[in-house]
Amino acid sequence: MKKKLSIIPLSVAVVFAFNTMNGQNSKVLIQDYYKKNAQLSQKNNFDNKLSFIILNEDHSKSLGANIVNVQQTYNGLRVYNALGKVIIRDEKIISEKNDFKKEIVIGNQGNLKEKFSEETLKQNLNLEEVSRVEYLPNVYFEKNNVLVLAKELFVTDKKSSDMWHIIADASSGEILSKDNMTVSCNF
């Protein structure tokens, strides 16, 4: 009985180690592929600041391959909507498609705000009261072919069930994108 119990933690550790190594192998494999195919190179010498992160990796039984979703980063921050999908079978990339930004131009930013005032949010979203604001990590957002540093946040309206997904310029507070995440039906 004691031998069986001591094997369980060991087998769990082996599974986690394999998954970690597999994820690292995918990262290296994709990185080499992007370098070889100039997917992360720029004319303006930003190559050392460009990279990608793995959002998730799933095994597809029907394809017999791993499907890896990636997102482009610049200087360690995500580039909004710069997404890609890589299919890996037998340690080889068999398919890759991405919407990475090919020419990165970074806009001059003024004083960056840590957070926006509740009044600014209420005014920009035409809300009477805000019940909750949740900030996500900063992102780069494309505005007029220039990437600007932006805040990504969720704002919940106190007077309704509306929840807004907002991308706002980190220095001016200008709303760059807003989506009401509440789905409603009227029959």
Salt bridges, closest charged atoms under 4 A:
GLU119 OE2 - LYS122 NZ 3.01
GLU128 OE1 - LYS159 NZ 3.94
GLU129 OE1 - LYS158 NZ 3.96
GLU129 OE2 - LYS159 NZ 3.57
GLU134 OE1 - ARG132 NH2 2.59
GLU142 OE1 - LYS101 NZ 3.17
GLU152 OE1 - ARG78 NH2 2.70
GLU152 OE2 - HIS165 NE2 2.68
GLU174 OE1 - LYS143 NZ 2.64
